[in-house]
Amino acid sequence: MTESRKGIVTAGTWCVDRNIGIEFWPGEDGLAEIDDIQPRGGGSGCNLACDIRRLDPSIPVETIALVGDDANGRLLLAQADEFGIGRSRMIVAPDATTQCTDAYISRRSGRRTHIYLAGTATLLTPDHFDLDGLTGRFFHLGLPGVHKLMDAPWQGDANGWVTVLKRARAAGLETNLELASVERERLSALAHACLPHLDMLIVNDTEIGAIGGEDTVQGGVTDVEACIRAARSALDQGPMRLVVAHFPLGAVAVTREGAVVHRPSVRVPPEAVVSANGAGDAFAAGVVYGQHQGWSLEDSLSLAHASAAASLRAMSTVDGMASWQECLDLAQRWGWR
């Protein structure tokens, strides 16, 4: 692996989000009126690829994914073209239904609830990941927990994600893994198998708690020291040089050399928040971009928070994003916690 390589490769989940605005989430047997519907690309592979291109259009981005030969699949291919993402390794599966998600966004709370149709996610295997000839530097893979065949053992490996990560590192890419909000025990088992094949890990406070065996969130409040302990535990289980855990009020980064950096988040005005949809992906994009450009860890975390803050301004996962300078200017204007 070398810093002379340039570019980002995203791989895994591409789905169509039907972003649905509602006044509030009604719960079972409840009723709420829909006030807006915006179909847009979503999923970790789509979101980070689009976010990086919005941060800096000069960065080459390629992606690897499986979509169906249907209207949703064509929407995703068009979005890749709109953002200038290399999509020669996006496979279109005939007679398959593209993965899609109904993303309900509460106007009252700004929170989101996702209900998804797995579609092509159930068909994805390591054989769909063509890594030959890639020249990028970072490889961003997701999402374990929502892909039936990838989550299962594969040709002697604990799961298909391990197989792909091993191939990516062998191809000279620096690997990062994004996780989904699945049950703690399931997330822990899937992630632990992947840790020996990662160079970075960027997750939220709940996810690092599952990996590190710590109660990192209690009563809705993040325990920063528990996040640091969990990050150190993750570092002990793989070759990673960096583990980052983010939460609403800030983020902590722990390095292989033992450095710990704590950076508060942006003080976003409540009236500016439209949706938290994609904010975690935007944070990860900020870290990945900063590290790709050789920024300090402190500056990378600042951009990560600024990117997440900018993303909160839109219903979709990527339409609130802007250039890295615009994101930092916005954060400076809104202020830091």
C-alpha positions as CSV (number, residue, x, y, z in Angstrom):
1,M,0.0,0.0,0.0
2,T,1.3,3.4,-0.9
3,E,0.3,7.0,-0.5
4,S,1.3,7.7,-4.1
5,R,-1.9,5.9,-5.2
6,K,-4.9,8.2,-5.7
7,G,-8.6,7.8,-5.5
8,I,-11.4,6.1,-3.7
9,V,-13.1,2.8,-4.5
10,T,-16.5,2.1,-2.8
11,A,-18.1,-1.3,-2.9
12,G,-21.2,-3.0,-1.7
13,T,-24.6,-1.5,-1.0
14,W,-26.2,0.7,-3.7
15,C,-30.0,1.0,-3.2
16,V,-32.7,3.4,-4.0
17,D,-34.0,5.4,-1.0
18,R,-37.5,6.7,-1.3
19,N,-37.0,9.6,1.1
20,I,-40.5,10.2,2.6
21,G,-41.2,13.3,4.7
22,I,-43.7,12.9,7.5
23,E,-44.6,15.2,10.4
24,F,-43.8,12.5,13.0
25,W,-43.2,8.8,13.1
26,P,-46.5,7.3,14.2
27,G,-45.5,3.9,15.5
28,E,-47.6,0.7,15.0
29,D,-51.3,1.3,14.5
30,G,-50.7,5.0,14.1
31,L,-51.3,7.4,11.3
32,A,-49.2,10.2,9.7
33,E,-49.5,12.1,6.5
34,I,-46.7,12.1,3.8
35,D,-45.8,15.6,2.7
36,D,-42.9,14.8,0.3
37,I,-41.3,11.8,-1.5
38,Q,-37.9,12.1,-3.1
39,P,-36.4,8.9,-4.7
40,R,-32.5,9.1,-4.6
41,G,-29.6,6.8,-4.5
42,G,-28.6,5.5,-1.1
43,G,-26.5,2.8,0.7
44,S,-22.9,3.0,1.8
45,G,-21.3,2.5,-1.6
46,C,-23.4,5.1,-3.2
47,N,-23.4,7.7,-0.4
48,L,-19.6,7.7,0.2
49,A,-18.9,7.8,-3.5
50,C,-21.2,10.8,-4.1
51,D,-20.0,12.5,-0.9
52,I,-16.4,12.4,-2.0
53,R,-17.2,13.7,-5.4
54,R,-19.1,16.6,-3.8
55,L,-16.2,17.4,-1.4
56,D,-13.7,17.4,-4.3
57,P,-14.6,16.6,-7.9
58,S,-10.9,16.2,-8.7
59,I,-10.7,12.9,-6.7
60,P,-11.3,9.8,-8.9
61,V,-14.0,7.6,-7.5
62,E,-14.9,4.1,-8.7
63,T,-17.6,1.8,-7.4
64,I,-18.5,-1.9,-7.4
65,A,-22.1,-2.9,-6.9
66,L,-24.9,-5.1,-8.1
67,V,-28.2,-3.6,-9.3
68,G,-31.2,-5.0,-11.1
69,D,-32.3,-4.3,-14.7
70,D,-35.2,-2.2,-13.6
71,A,-36.2,1.4,-13.1
72,N,-34.4,1.7,-9.7
73,G,-31.3,0.1,-11.2
74,R,-31.3,2.7,-14.0
75,L,-31.8,5.5,-11.4
76,L,-28.7,4.4,-9.6
77,L,-26.6,4.1,-12.9
78,A,-27.8,7.6,-13.8
79,Q,-26.8,9.0,-10.4
80,A,-23.3,7.5,-10.7
81,D,-23.0,9.3,-14.0
82,E,-24.4,12.5,-12.5
83,F,-21.6,12.5,-9.9
84,G,-18.9,11.4,-12.3
85,I,-18.3,8.0,-10.5
86,G,-16.6,5.3,-12.5
87,R,-19.2,2.5,-12.8
88,S,-17.7,0.0,-15.2
89,R,-17.7,-2.5,-12.3
90,M,-21.4,-2.0,-11.5
91,I,-23.1,-5.2,-12.6
92,V,-26.7,-5.2,-13.8
93,A,-28.4,-8.4,-13.0
94,P,-31.3,-9.4,-15.4
95,D,-34.6,-10.4,-13.8
96,A,-33.5,-9.1,-10.4
97,T,-35.1,-6.4,-8.3
98,T,-32.8,-3.5,-7.2
99,Q,-32.5,-3.1,-3.4
100,C,-34.7,-0.2,-2.2
101,T,-35.5,1.5,1.1
102,D,-38.4,3.5,2.3
103,A,-36.6,6.2,4.4
104,Y,-39.2,7.9,6.6
105,I,-38.0,11.3,7.9
106,S,-39.7,12.9,10.8
107,R,-40.0,16.7,10.5
108,R,-40.6,16.9,14.2
109,S,-37.5,15.1,15.4
110,G,-35.2,15.0,12.3
111,R,-34.7,11.3,12.9
112,R,-35.2,8.6,10.2
113,T,-36.7,5.1,10.1
114,H,-35.6,2.7,7.3
115,I,-37.7,-0.2,6.0
116,Y,-36.0,-2.0,3.1
117,L,-36.5,-4.6,0.4
118,A,-33.3,-6.6,0.1
119,G,-33.6,-7.4,-3.7
120,T,-30.2,-7.6,-5.2
121,A,-28.6,-7.5,-1.8
122,T,-29.6,-11.1,-1.3
123,L,-27.7,-12.1,-4.5
124,L,-24.4,-10.2,-3.9
125,T,-21.4,-12.5,-3.4
126,P,-17.6,-12.0,-3.5
127,D,-17.6,-13.1,-7.1
128,H,-19.3,-9.8,-8.0
129,F,-16.2,-7.8,-6.8
130,D,-13.8,-7.3,-9.7
131,L,-10.7,-5.8,-8.1
132,D,-8.3,-6.4,-11.0
133,G,-6.5,-3.3,-12.2
134,L,-7.8,-0.9,-9.5
135,T,-5.4,2.0,-8.9
136,G,-7.2,3.8,-6.1
137,R,-5.9,4.2,-2.6
138,F,-8.8,3.6,-0.3
139,F,-11.4,0.8,-0.4
140,H,-14.7,1.5,1.4
141,L,-16.9,-1.6,1.8
142,G,-20.4,-2.1,3.3
143,L,-22.8,-3.2,4.6
144,P,-22.4,-6.4,6.7
145,G,-25.7,-7.6,8.2
146,V,-28.1,-6.9,5.3
147,H,-26.6,-9.2,2.5
148,K,-27.6,-12.9,3.0
149,L,-24.7,-14.5,1.0
150,M,-22.0,-12.0,1.9
151,D,-22.9,-12.5,5.6
152,A,-22.5,-16.3,5.3
153,P,-19.2,-18.3,5.3
154,W,-17.5,-18.2,1.9
155,Q,-14.9,-20.7,0.7
156,G,-13.2,-21.1,4.0
157,D,-13.6,-17.6,5.2
158,A,-15.9,-16.6,8.1
159,N,-18.0,-14.5,5.7
160,G,-17.9,-13.0,2.2
161,W,-16.8,-9.6,3.6
162,V,-13.6,-11.2,4.8
163,T,-13.0,-12.7,1.4
164,V,-13.4,-9.3,-0.3
165,L,-11.3,-7.4,2.2
166,K,-8.4,-9.9,1.9
167,R,-8.5,-9.5,-1.9
168,A,-8.6,-5.7,-1.6
169,R,-5.5,-5.6,0.6
170,A,-3.7,-8.0,-1.7
171,A,-4.5,-5.5,-4.5
172,G,-2.8,-2.7,-2.6
173,L,-5.9,-0.9,-1.3
174,E,-6.2,0.5,2.2
175,T,-9.5,-0.9,3.6
176,N,-12.3,0.6,5.6
177,L,-15.6,-1.1,6.6
178,E,-19.0,0.5,7.2
179,L,-21.5,-1.2,9.4
180,A,-25.3,-1.3,9.5
181,S,-27.6,-0.9,12.5
182,V,-28.3,-4.5,13.1
183,E,-28.5,-6.5,16.4
184,R,-25.5,-6.0,18.6
185,E,-24.5,-9.7,18.7
186,R,-24.8,-10.1,14.9
187,L,-22.9,-6.9,14.2
188,S,-20.1,-8.0,16.6
189,A,-19.7,-11.4,15.0
190,L,-19.6,-10.1,11.5
191,A,-17.2,-7.2,12.3
192,H,-14.8,-9.2,14.4
193,A,-14.1,-11.5,11.5
194,C,-13.2,-8.5,9.4
195,L,-10.9,-6.7,11.8
196,P,-7.7,-8.6,10.8
197,H,-8.2,-7.3,7.3
198,L,-8.9,-3.6,7.9
199,D,-6.6,-0.6,7.8
200,M,-9.2,1.9,9.2
201,L,-12.5,1.6,10.9
202,I,-15.0,4.5,11.1
203,V,-18.1,3.7,13.1
204,N,-20.6,5.3,15.5
205,D,-20.7,5.0,19.2
206,T,-23.1,2.1,19.3
207,E,-21.1,0.1,16.8
208,I,-17.8,0.5,18.5
209,G,-19.4,-0.6,21.7
210,A,-20.6,-3.8,20.1
211,I,-17.1,-4.4,18.7
212,G,-15.2,-3.5,21.8
213,G,-17.6,-5.1,24.3
214,E,-18.3,-1.8,26.1
215,D,-21.5,0.0,27.1
216,T,-20.8,3.1,25.1
217,V,-24.3,4.6,25.2
218,Q,-26.3,4.7,28.3
219,G,-29.6,6.5,28.6
220,G,-29.0,8.1,25.2
221,V,-25.7,9.6,26.4
222,T,-22.4,8.7,24.8
223,D,-19.7,7.6,27.2
224,V,-16.6,9.0,25.5
225,E,-14.1,7.1,27.7
226,A,-15.9,3.8,26.9
227,C,-15.6,4.6,23.2
228,I,-11.9,5.1,23.6
229,R,-11.6,1.8,25.4
230,A,-13.6,0.0,22.7
231,A,-11.5,1.6,20.0
232,R,-8.3,0.4,21.7
233,S,-9.8,-3.1,21.9
234,A,-10.6,-3.0,18.2
235,L,-7.0,-1.9,17.4
236,D,-5.8,-4.9,19.4
237,Q,-7.7,-7.3,17.1
238,G,-6.3,-6.2,13.7
239,P,-3.6,-4.3,11.8
240,M,-5.7,-1.0,11.7
241,R,-3.7,2.2,12.0
242,L,-6.8,4.2,12.9
243,V,-10.2,3.7,14.6
244,V,-12.8,6.5,14.7
245,A,-16.0,6.6,16.7
246,H,-18.6,9.4,16.1
247,F,-21.6,10.4,18.0
248,P,-24.0,13.4,18.0
249,L,-21.8,15.7,20.2
250,G,-18.4,14.8,18.8
251,A,-16.0,12.0,17.8
252,V,-12.8,10.3,19.1
253,A,-10.0,8.9,17.0
254,V,-7.4,6.4,18.4
255,T,-4.3,5.5,16.5
256,R,-2.0,2.5,16.4
257,E,0.7,4.7,18.0
258,G,-1.6,5.4,21.0
259,A,-2.7,9.0,20.1
260,V,-6.2,10.0,21.1
261,V,-8.0,12.9,19.4
262,H,-11.3,14.2,20.6
263,R,-13.2,16.7,18.4
264,P,-16.6,18.2,19.2
265,S,-19.2,18.4,16.5
266,V,-20.8,21.4,14.8
267,R,-23.5,23.4,16.6
268,V,-26.1,22.9,13.9
269,P,-29.1,25.3,14.3
270,P,-32.2,23.2,14.9
271,E,-34.1,25.0,12.1
272,A,-31.4,23.9,9.6
273,V,-31.9,20.2,10.2
274,V,-34.0,18.4,7.5
275,S,-32.9,14.9,8.0
276,A,-30.1,12.8,9.6
277,N,-30.3,10.5,6.5
278,G,-26.7,9.8,5.4
279,A,-25.0,11.9,8.1
280,G,-22.9,8.9,9.2
281,D,-21.7,8.4,5.6
282,A,-20.9,12.1,5.3
283,F,-18.8,11.9,8.4
284,A,-16.9,8.9,7.1
285,A,-16.4,10.7,3.8
286,G,-14.8,13.6,5.6
287,V,-12.3,11.3,7.4
288,V,-11.5,9.3,4.3
289,Y,-11.0,12.5,2.2
290,G,-8.8,14.1,4.9
291,Q,-6.6,11.0,5.2
292,H,-6.5,10.6,1.4
293,Q,-5.2,14.2,1.2
294,G,-2.6,13.8,4.0
295,W,-4.4,16.1,6.4
296,S,-3.8,15.8,10.1
297,L,-6.1,13.7,12.2
298,E,-7.5,16.8,13.9
299,D,-8.3,18.5,10.5
300,S,-9.8,15.2,9.2
301,L,-12.2,15.1,12.1
302,S,-13.1,18.7,11.7
303,L,-14.0,18.1,8.0
304,A,-15.9,14.9,9.0
305,H,-18.1,16.9,11.4
306,A,-18.5,19.7,8.9
307,S,-19.6,17.3,6.2
308,A,-22.1,15.6,8.5
309,A,-23.5,19.0,9.4
310,A,-23.9,20.0,5.8
311,S,-25.6,16.7,4.9
312,L,-28.3,17.4,7.6
313,R,-29.7,20.2,5.3
314,A,-31.4,17.8,2.8
315,M,-33.8,14.9,2.8
316,S,-31.6,12.6,0.7
317,T,-28.3,11.2,1.8
318,V,-26.1,13.3,-0.5
319,D,-27.9,16.5,-1.7
320,G,-26.9,18.5,1.4
321,M,-23.2,17.9,0.7
322,A,-20.9,20.7,-0.7
323,S,-17.2,21.2,-1.4
324,W,-14.8,20.6,1.5
325,Q,-14.2,24.4,1.8
326,E,-17.9,25.2,1.8
327,C,-18.5,22.5,4.5
328,L,-15.7,24.0,6.7
329,D,-17.0,27.6,6.1
330,L,-20.5,26.4,7.1
331,A,-19.2,24.8,10.3
332,Q,-17.2,28.0,11.1
333,R,-20.4,30.1,10.7
334,W,-22.5,27.8,12.8
335,G,-19.7,27.2,15.4
336,W,-18.5,24.2,17.3
337,R,-19.8,22.6,20.4
